[in-house]
Amino acid sequence: MARTPLYPFHTAHGAHLVPFAGWEMPLYFSGILEEHRAVRQSAGWFDVSHMGILTVEGEHAPDLLARRTTVDAHRVPELRCKYGFWLSADGKIIDDLLLTRLPSVPLGPPRFLVVPNAGRAAQIFESLRQHRKPDTHIARHNGAMAFLAVQGPDSQRLLESLFGLTLNGLPFYAARMIERPLAPGAAGALGWGMVSRTGYTGELGFELLLPAEASMAVAERLTMGSVPPCGLGARDTLRLEKGYLLSGLDFDVNRSPLEAGQQRFLEMEHTFVGRDSLQAELEGGPATRLVGFSTRIEGAIPRHGTPILSGGQVVTHATSGGLSPTLGYGIGLAYLPPELAAPGTPLEIELRGRRMPASVEPLPFVRAERASRGT
């Protein structure tokens, strides 16, 4: 399994390590519930260096990215981030990703940072490389760079006080270059690094892209500064409470962005792979819709694959599920036909051979002061 530049930190701080998308990653440090609450109430940080860290540079870079993703890269201003999808020809989701336009050197070509999920990073890197024009350079920086996601309502205050960063006025889905080292270490592919106001918890949050050599010292300083490390377990419960998608569970090559309720992120005004299929689906309406559901039965905790019934018949299976630490009861996501997708629709779930009442709930399950994925 691959290891991130922060693997020595994880072992030194007692992380419970597990395999994840080919990487050895922390599931938790102090505990999933404690880490979840730290992010909802104050702040915590996550190692997300396993995500793909790709740069695409060249005069034809915007053409390549606009053709292969749902983001019209020509229209992305410098230091703005866009959430979008990498689709198959029939409009199904291969992956979701973040695309950021980086500052160009004077008279230099356009540059972009592309961050896909860990399990699809190699595939997307190879596809970009194969379809590039000769003037376009594709590079992968995993290992040389590290990603630290600092999330929670106190994240801005703590980052500013610990590192002297100026984050006031940084909009959601925007970024700033880091002009000086946050810790000892050589400058990396993006100089001293970049900070973006993004994240996957629904809270105010920032992601630090840093040279690998500086990441350990930054991680230690965060931890000593009342920002505890958090693992994949808390990341999953936090994103589930917001109804955010998890690659490989809530979407795969059998689901479209329209079925997944992601129409607001589609930029249909440009030509991209899968657009014609999406346009036809828009006109006819998706056959299923991703919805939230909950069960208030004590001890009833849905998981991926939990059968969901209506009228005594299994109609679908949960894509994600778990106990909401904030709400104290079981929640999940599932694809349902439109006639069953309205909030309040009664359902049943089957757990260990028993059927228990559930119902469709509007998303998100938990509303933070302001979500970090919207603009």
C-alpha positions in Angstrom: 0.0 0.0 0.0 1.1 3.6 -0.6 1.8 5.9 2.3 1.4 9.7 2.4 4.2 12.0 3.6 2.3 12.2 6.9 2.6 8.5 7.6 5.3 9.0 10.3 3.0 11.4 12.1 0.2 8.9 12.1 2.3 6.1 13.6 3.9 8.4 16.1 0.4 9.6 17.3 -1.2 6.2 17.6 -3.5 6.2 14.6 -5.5 3.1 13.9 -4.4 2.5 10.3 -6.5 0.7 7.6 -6.3 0.1 3.8 -8.2 2.7 1.8 -8.1 2.9 -2.0 -4.6 1.5 -2.1 -3.3 3.7 0.7 -2.6 3.1 4.4 -4.6 5.7 6.1 -5.8 6.6 9.7 -9.3 5.5 10.5 -9.2 7.4 13.8 -6.8 8.7 16.4 -8.7 9.4 19.6 -12.0 8.0 18.4 -14.5 8.7 15.6 -17.1 10.4 17.8 -14.6 12.6 19.5 -13.1 13.6 16.2 -16.5 14.3 14.7 -17.5 16.5 17.5 -14.2 18.4 17.4 -14.9 19.4 13.8 -18.5 20.3 14.4 -17.7 22.4 17.5 -14.2 23.8 16.9 -11.7 22.4 14.4 -9.8 19.3 13.4 -7.5 18.4 10.6 -7.4 15.5 8.1 -4.6 14.0 6.0 -6.1 14.0 2.5 -2.7 13.5 0.7 -4.0 10.3 -0.8 -6.3 12.3 -3.1 -4.9 12.7 -6.6 -2.7 15.8 -6.9 -2.4 16.5 -10.6 -1.3 19.6 -12.6 -2.3 20.3 -16.2 -0.3 23.0 -17.9 -0.3 24.3 -21.5 -2.1 26.4 -24.1 -4.5 23.6 -24.7 -5.0 22.7 -21.1 -8.4 24.5 -20.8 -9.6 22.6 -24.0 -8.6 19.2 -22.5 -10.2 19.8 -19.1 -13.4 21.3 -20.6 -13.8 18.3 -22.9 -13.1 15.7 -20.2 -15.0 17.2 -17.3 -18.3 19.0 -16.6 -16.3 22.1 -15.7 -15.8 24.7 -18.5 -12.2 25.3 -17.7 -12.0 28.3 -20.1 -14.3 30.2 -17.7 -12.6 29.5 -14.4 -10.7 32.6 -13.1 -7.3 32.3 -11.5 -7.4 31.0 -8.0 -11.0 29.8 -8.2 -12.0 26.2 -7.5 -14.8 24.3 -9.3 -16.4 21.0 -8.3 -17.3 18.8 -11.2 -17.5 15.3 -12.7 -15.5 13.0 -15.0 -18.1 11.1 -16.9 -18.3 8.1 -19.2 -19.6 8.6 -22.8 -23.1 7.6 -21.6 -23.1 10.3 -18.8 -22.4 8.1 -15.8 -20.0 9.2 -13.0 -16.5 7.8 -13.2 -15.3 10.3 -10.5 -16.0 13.6 -9.0 -13.1 16.1 -8.6 -12.0 19.6 -7.8 -10.4 21.8 -10.4 -8.5 25.0 -9.5 -7.0 27.4 -12.0 -3.5 28.3 -10.8 -1.7 31.6 -11.4 0.3 31.5 -14.6 3.8 32.9 -14.8 4.1 36.1 -16.9 3.3 35.2 -20.5 3.1 31.6 -19.5 0.4 29.1 -20.4 -2.7 28.3 -18.3 -2.1 26.0 -15.3 -4.7 23.9 -13.4 -4.7 21.7 -10.3 -6.9 18.7 -10.6 -7.8 16.7 -7.5 -9.7 13.4 -8.2 -10.4 10.7 -5.7 -7.6 8.3 -4.7 -9.1 5.3 -6.4 -9.4 7.0 -9.7 -6.3 9.2 -9.7 -4.1 6.9 -11.8 -6.9 6.3 -14.4 -7.6 10.0 -14.8 -3.9 10.9 -14.9 -3.4 8.3 -17.7 -6.4 9.5 -19.7 -5.3 13.1 -19.5 -1.9 12.1 -20.6 -3.2 10.1 -23.6 -5.5 12.8 -24.8 -3.3 15.9 -24.3 -1.9 18.0 -27.1 1.9 18.1 -27.5 2.1 21.5 -25.7 0.2 20.2 -22.6 2.2 18.8 -19.7 0.5 16.5 -17.2 2.2 15.8 -13.8 1.3 13.9 -10.6 2.7 15.2 -7.3 1.6 12.6 -4.8 4.5 12.0 -2.5 6.2 15.3 -3.3 3.2 17.3 -2.0 0.9 16.9 1.0 -2.7 17.9 1.5 -4.0 18.8 5.0 -7.7 19.7 5.4 -8.4 21.9 8.4 -12.2 21.9 9.1 -14.5 23.4 11.6 -16.0 26.7 12.8 -12.7 27.8 14.4 -10.5 26.8 11.4 -9.9 30.3 10.1 -9.1 31.8 13.5 -6.7 28.9 14.4 -4.9 28.9 11.0 -4.4 32.7 11.2 -3.1 32.6 14.8 -0.8 29.5 14.3 0.7 30.4 10.9 0.0 34.0 10.3 -2.1 33.3 7.2 -4.4 36.0 6.0 -7.7 34.3 5.2 -10.2 37.1 5.8 -12.2 37.8 2.6 -11.3 34.5 0.9 -14.6 33.3 -0.7 -15.8 29.8 -0.7 -14.2 27.8 -3.5 -11.4 30.2 -3.9 -7.6 29.9 -3.2 -4.6 31.9 -2.3 -0.9 31.0 -2.9 1.2 30.7 0.3 4.1 33.2 -0.2 6.3 32.0 2.6 7.1 28.6 4.3 4.7 27.6 7.1 7.5 25.3 8.4 11.0 24.4 7.4 11.1 22.6 4.0 12.0 23.2 0.4 9.5 24.9 -1.9 7.5 22.3 -3.9 5.8 22.2 -7.3 3.6 25.2 -6.3 6.3 27.1 -4.4 5.5 27.3 -0.7 2.0 25.9 -1.4 -1.6 27.0 -1.6 -4.6 27.4 0.7 -8.1 26.9 -0.6 -11.5 27.4 1.1 -12.9 24.0 0.4 -13.6 20.8 2.2 -16.0 17.9 2.7 -17.5 18.3 6.2 -20.1 21.1 5.7 -18.2 23.3 8.1 -16.0 26.3 7.4 -12.8 24.8 6.2 -9.5 25.1 4.4 -7.1 22.8 2.6 -3.4 23.4 2.7 -1.3 22.1 -0.2 2.3 22.0 1.0 5.7 20.5 0.0 6.0 17.1 1.7 9.1 18.3 3.6 7.0 20.9 5.5 4.0 18.7 6.2 5.2 17.0 9.4 6.0 20.2 11.1 2.7 21.8 10.1 0.8 18.7 11.4 2.6 18.9 14.7 1.9 22.6 15.1 -1.8 22.1 14.3 -2.0 19.3 16.8 -0.2 21.3 19.6 -2.4 24.3 18.7 -5.8 22.7 19.7 -6.5 21.3 16.2 -6.6 17.5 16.7 -5.9 15.0 13.9 -8.9 13.2 12.5 -9.3 10.0 10.5 -11.4 8.6 7.7 -14.2 7.5 10.2 -15.0 11.1 11.2 -14.6 12.3 7.6 -17.3 9.8 6.6 -19.8 10.6 9.4 -19.3 14.4 8.8 -19.9 14.1 5.0 -22.9 11.8 5.5 -24.7 14.3 7.8 -24.4 16.8 4.9 -25.5 14.3 2.2 -22.2 14.5 0.3 -21.3 11.7 -2.0 -18.6 9.1 -1.4 -16.9 7.7 -4.5 -17.5 4.0 -5.0 -20.5 4.0 -2.6 -22.9 6.8 -3.5 -21.9 6.8 -7.2 -20.2 4.5 -9.6 -20.3 4.0 -13.4 -24.0 3.1 -13.1 -25.2 6.5 -11.8 -25.4 9.9 -13.4 -25.0 13.3 -11.8 -28.7 14.0 -12.3 -29.7 10.8 -10.4 -27.2 11.9 -7.7 -28.9 15.3 -7.3 -25.9 17.2 -8.6 -27.5 19.2 -11.4 -26.3 22.5 -9.9 -22.7 21.5 -10.6 -23.2 20.8 -14.3 -22.1 23.4 -16.8 -24.2 22.4 -19.8 -23.2 25.3 -22.0 -20.0 23.7 -23.2 -19.3 20.4 -25.0 -17.9 17.5 -22.8 -17.9 13.8 -22.8 -21.3 12.5 -21.7 -23.1 15.8 -22.3 -25.5 14.4 -24.9 -26.7 11.6 -22.6 -27.2 14.1 -19.8 -29.2 16.4 -22.0 -31.5 13.6 -22.9 -31.8 12.6 -19.3 -32.6 16.2 -18.3 -35.4 16.3 -20.8 -36.9 13.0 -19.7 -36.1 13.2 -16.0 -33.8 10.7 -14.1 -35.3 7.3 -13.4 -34.1 7.4 -9.8 -33.0 10.0 -7.3 -30.6 10.0 -4.5 -32.4 10.8 -1.2 -31.7 10.8 2.5 -33.6 8.5 4.8 -33.6 8.0 8.6 -34.8 5.6 11.2 -35.5 6.6 14.8 -35.4 3.1 16.2 -32.7 2.8 18.9 -29.8 0.7 17.7 -31.0 0.6 14.1 -28.0 1.7 12.1 -28.2 1.3 8.3 -25.0 0.5 6.4 -24.0 0.3 2.7 -26.2 -2.4 1.2 -29.0 -2.3 3.8 -32.3 -3.4 2.0 -34.9 -0.7 1.8 -38.6 -1.7 1.4 -41.8 0.0 0.3 -45.1 -1.8 0.4 -43.4 -4.9 1.8 -41.1 -5.2 -1.2 -37.4 -4.4 -1.5 -37.1 -1.4 -3.8 -33.4 -0.5 -3.4 -30.4 -0.7 -1.1 -28.6 2.0 1.0 -25.5 3.4 -0.7 -24.3 4.9 2.6 -25.4 4.7 6.2 -24.4 5.1 9.8 -25.2 6.6 13.1 -25.3 10.4 13.1 -23.3 11.6 16.0 -25.0 15.0 15.9 -28.6 13.7 15.7 -28.2 10.4 17.6 -30.1 8.2 15.2 -29.5 6.2 12.0 -29.3 8.0 8.6 -28.4 7.0 5.1 -28.5 7.6 1.4 -30.3 5.6 -1.3 -31.5 5.8 -4.9 -35.3 5.7 -5.1 -37.8 6.1 -7.9 -39.4 9.6 -8.1 -42.7 8.5 -6.6 -41.0 7.4 -3.4 -38.5 10.3 -3.2 -40.5 13.0 -1.5 -39.6 13.9 2.1 -41.8 12.1 4.6 -42.4 9.1 2.4 -42.6 6.0 4.8 -40.2 3.2 4.1 -38.8 0.2 5.9 -35.2 -1.0 6.3 -34.2 -4.6 7.0 -31.5 -5.2 9.6 -30.5 -8.7 10.7 -33.7 -10.1 9.4 -35.9 -7.5 11.1 -37.9 -4.8 9.4 -37.9 -1.4 11.0 -39.7 1.8 10.1 -37.8 4.6 8.2 -38.7 7.6 6.2 -37.3 9.9 3.5 -35.6 13.0 4.9 -34.6 16.2 3.1 -30.8 16.8 2.7 -28.7 17.8 4.4 -29.5 16.0 7.6 -27.5 18.5 9.6 -27.1 22.2 8.6 -23.9 23.9 9.6 -23.7 27.7 9.9 -22.5 27.7 6.3 -21.5 24.8 4.1 -18.1 24.8 2.6 -19.0 23.3 -0.8 -21.4 26.0 -1.9 -20.3 29.3 -3.5 
